Amino acid sequence: MKRFALAIAAIIALFASHGVRAEQPVTIVDDPAVLAALDAKGFGFAGIFAVDGADDLKMLYSEVPAYRAVVDMVAADIATLRAEIKAGGRTLYEVTDGNVGRIMDMRWLKTEAARFRLVGVVNRLDRRDFTALQGDKSCGEVRFIYRLAYSFRKNGKVLASRLPFNFNAVYSVAPDADGGCVGVAGRWTPQIDENVDAGWLAGGPLAPEELTFKQLELNAQVVRFPSGQETEFGGQAAYLMRIFGIDGATVSENPLENTPDVARLSDDAALKKRLADYVIANVAAVDLGVYEIPDEFLAKKIISWSTFGSARQANHPFTPLFQPADFAGLDYAALKLVRTPEALVERLDNGACQGSGSAPCLLPSRAARPHVAESRHGDAARCRPRSG
């Protein structure tokens, strides 16, 4: 009898793990078969750039100005980082079998052997809290997570893998006719006789008429020092984080949410003072985790370092800017989570893209930060992928 019960439990777990049928709201789609079907139904990476059909990266780079602009911007960022690391005495290589530092080979983003595959879809209805701060009446966001993958034949063998290089396409969700979000939430909840498959998603919560493209977010491992070279850390990696606006062939650089431009603020005392004033005036919102620091203070690109990211000073952008004494006069008894000036600075650090060394800004929630796609933390969304 016990064996029979275990068998039934295993069958239930199997169906639940594949998301065949659900009676609870769907918050994440990560079933490979469903994602592949969505990719084929027009939800592929090329669709972001209004391209139909083949979406190998050689074609996108040669024929789509917006994609080419994004790649060229990223290439320039990586070249700058490479020069900085070389100035510190460390050489990086695109192709090597040695126990040496590696750097992203940008040819992967221009080759017919590679494409960005859909690896996750995330329901971020909870982001309505943040859109409301902007006066936006949309019902949160939907995020499509794409990961760089390659496949080619060499010496009669097919070589294929994925790389820790991720884009997150963010879409705003249209509200109900009455301006509410009850109907939107209902579309994410399958009925008892409905399966969470590509058809159900494409005709319901992911219906194109309900979604408006907002921005394209990058979280990519661009430098890696192997564990044999960095023995105390088990390896070391640098992640480039950016947000791009795309309007036809025009690409803009958007600021990273709640992530200060440390260099600029350090050189401008008046600007830093205005940021401190903002924090003091909005400390209750910072406490709850639902706040948006004005763009004038924010960075447009950052590098986050791993492993042991929470111990790395580079991943604590507010710490070099402010001392706890700068916020000593606040009434912490009135707050729910932050109880000391030290905790407030830490809270600000954790809200930044490189916060805690795992960069939550590319997938923020209210106070906690869930993780989604394939990576060390299980996410490629609004800042967090960490792959080995």
N, C-alpha and C positions, 0 to 999 in steps of 0.2 A: 504493500500500500504506500509506504514511504517512497519507494522507487517510482511508483506511478505518479505521485504528487510532484516529485522532482521533475519528471518528464513533462508534465503539464506546465509547470512553472517555466521550464526551458523553452517550450513552444511559445508561451505568452511573451517571454522576454525577447525571443527572436523576432516576432511580429512587431513588438514595440520598438525595438532597436532600428528596424527598417522603416518605421513611420508609415506602415501600410494603411492603417486606419487610426484616427485619433478623435477624441471627443473633447479635447482641451485645445486652447488656442495654440497655433503653431508659432513658435518664436524663432526657430532656426531650421533650415533645410540643408542637410549635409549628406543625404543619400546619393552616392555617385551615379546611380542609374537615373534618378530623377533629375539631377543636375545636368547630366549629359543630354537628356531629352529637352530640358529647358534651353540649353546651349543651342541645340538644333532648331528650336522653335523661335529663334530671333533674339534670345537673351545673351548672345555671345558678346565677347569683348568688342568686336568690330562694330556692333550696333551702337556703341557709345559715340562713335564717329560717323554715324549714319551710313555705314557701309554694309551692303548685303553680300552674301556669298562667302567666298574664301577669305580667311582672316589670318593667313600666315604673316609673320612680322616683316618679312621682306616686302610683301605687297603693301602692308600698311605704311611702312617707312617711306617707300618710294612714291606712293600715290595719295597719302592722306596728310596734308600739311599740319594738322593739329597734332597727330600722333608723332610726326617727325619733330615738331617743336618740343614736345614733352621729352622725347628721347634725347634730343640735343641739350636740353636744359639739365637733365639728369647726368649726362656725360660730362658737362662742364662742372657740375657739383663734385662728381667723383674725381675728376682731374685735380680740382682744388684740394680735396682731401688727400689725394695721393701725394701732392707736393708738400703738404703740411707734414705728413707722416715721414716722407723722405727727409725733410729738413730735420726731423728728430732722429735720424739715423737708421730708419728702417725702410728697406726696399720691398715693394710689392710686385707680384707677378700675376698675369692673367692665366697663363698655362704653366703648370709646374707639377712635378712629382716629388719635389723636395719638401722638407719640413720647414717651410718658409711662409711668409705672409702672402695671402691671395687677395686679389681685387676683382670686382665684377668685370667680366669680359663683355663689353657693350655690344659685341657682335651678335650676342644671343637675342638682342632686341631688334635685329635687322635681318634675320635669317629666315628662309622658308622652312627650316627645320624646327622652328619654335612657334608657339602661340600662347596666349593667355587663356587658361581653361577656367571655367566657372567651378569653384570649389565650395561655395557657400552662399546662401541667401539668408538675410537676417531681417526679421520684423522688429523695427525700432519705434513702435508706437510710443514708447516711453520718452522718446526724444521730443515729444510734443511740449514738454516742459521748457526745452531749450528754444524751440522755434517760437514759442510764445514770447520769449524775451525780445525777439526781433520784430514783434508785431505780426508774425506770420501765423495765419490761421490754419495751416496744414496739420494733418494728423500724424506728426512724427515723420519717420523716414523708413525707406527700405534700402538695404545695402546689398549689392552684388559683389562678391569677393572673387577676384581672378588671380590665379597663380601661374607664374611662368613655367612652361613645360617644353621639353624638346623630345624629338624622336627622329632618328636617322639610321641609315643602314651603313655598316662598315665591315668589310671583310666577311660579307655574308651574314652578319648578325645585326639585329635591330637593337640599337642603344637608345634607351629612353629613361627619362627621369624628370623630376621637378626641381626647381630652384627656389630658394627662400626670397623671392622677389614678387611682391604682391601689390595689386591695385584694388581699390575699393571704390566702386561707382555708387554714389549716393543719390537717391531720388526722394523728393518730397511727395507726400501722399495727399491727394485731394480730400477735403472733408466731405461729410454728407451734405445733402441739399439744405438741411437746416443749420449747417455750420458745425454740427457736432461730429463725434468720432465713433458713436455706437455702431453704426453700420460698417465702418471700416474695421473695427475690432471683430464684428460678426463674420466678415469675409475671411478672416484668418482662422475661424473655428469650423472645422468640417462637421457635417451632420453624420449620424450614425451609419448611414449607408454610403458615405463618400470616402474615397481614398485620397491621400495626400500625394498626388502624382502630378506630372507636368501639366496635364490638361486642366486639372482642378486649379492649380496655381495660376496658370496663364489666363484662365477665364474668370478668375476671382481676385485674390489679393494682388496679383501681379499684372492685372489687366493694364495694358499700356496707357489707356485713356485716364487712368487714375494716378499715374506717376509722372513727375516732372523732373528732368535731370537737374541736379544741383551742383555737384562737383566730383572730381576724380582725385582720390587720395592715394598716396604712395607710402608704403612701408617696405623697405628693401634692404636686405643684408648686402652691403657693398664691399666690406672688408672682413677678412677672416684670418686670424692667427691661430694655427692648429694647437691642440693640447700639448703636443710634443715640444712646441716652442714656448707656450705659456703654461708651464706646468703647475703654477700655483693657482691658476684660475680655471683649469680645464679647458683652455682655449679662450679666445677673445674675439668679439665681433662688433662691427659698427653698422648701425642701421640708419639709412637716410630716410627722412620723413618730410613730405611735402603735400600741399593741396593745390590742385590746378582747377581753374575755371575754364570751361570750353564753350565757345560760342562760334559755331561754324569752324572756320580756319584759324580763329583767334584763340590763343591760350594765355591766360593770366595766372599770376602767382597769388594765391589766397593766403591769408595769415592762418597760422596754426592755433587752434582753439586753446585759450588760456595758457599759452606758452610764451613767456617773455623773451624779447630780444635782449639777451644779457649784455652783449657787447655795447649795444647802443645805449641802453639804460645806464650802464656803468659809466659811460662818458658824458651823460647828460643828467646832472643833479636835479634840474627842474622837472624833467620828464619822470625821473624815478620818484620824486616827491608826489607827483600827480598820481602815479600808480599806487603809492602807499595810501594816499587819500581815498582812492577808489576802493581799496581793500577795506579800509576802516568804515567807509560808508556802506559797504555791502557785506559786512562780516557775517550777517545772518544767512545770506544766500551762499557764501563760501562754506559756511558750516554745513549746510544741507547738501552742497555739491551741485546746485543748479544756479550757475552764474556764467556770465560771458564778459571777460575783460575786453575793453574797447580795443579796436584794431591798432590804434596808434602805439600801443605798447608791445605788440606781438611780433614774433619772428615768422619768417616765411619759409625757413628751412632749418632743420636741426639734425644733429647726429646723436643717436642714443647708443650707449655702450653696454655690452653684455660680455661675459656672464657676471653674476653677482651684481646685477645692475643697481639694486637698492643701496649698495655700499659705495657706488661710484659718484664722486662729486659732480661730474659732468651731467649726471641725471637728476640733479637737484638744482634747477635753475634759479629758484627764489632764494636759496640759502646764501649765495654770495652777494645778493642784492640787499637783503634786509637782515637785521639782527632782531631777535625776539623783543628787545627793548623798544623797537620801533612801534610795537603793538601792545605795549605793556598796560596802557590805560583803558583797555576795553573791558566791558562787562561780560566776562566769560560765563558767569553763572546763568545768564539768560540763553546760552547756546545749548544745543542738544548733544553735539559730538566733540567740539573743540573746547578744551578746558583751560588751556594755557597759551601764552604767546608762542612758545616753542611748537606746540601742536598746530597753531595756525600757520606758521611757516611751512611745517611739514605737510599740512593739508593743501596748501598752494602748490608745493612741489608735486604732490601726488596727482593734482589736477592738470598738470602740464603734460605735453606729449611724451616726454621722456621720463615722466613721473615713476618713481620706484624702479627705474631701469627697464620698464616694460611699456612705457608710452601709451597711456590710455586715450589720448585725444582722438585717435582715429576710430574709436568705438566707445564713446562715453555713455554711461548710464546716469542715473541720478546720483547716488552716493557711492555705489559700488560700480565696478567696471567689468562686465562679463566678457568672455573671450569666445571667439567663434571658429575660425577655419583651421587649416592644417598648419601647425607650427608647434613650438615647444609649449606655448600657452594655449594652443588651440585657436588662434585667431589671426586673421589677416585684415581685420576691418579697421576701425578708425584710428588706430596707431599700433596695434600690439603684436604683429607677428614675430616669433622668435624661432628660427629653425637652426638645426645644427649643420 
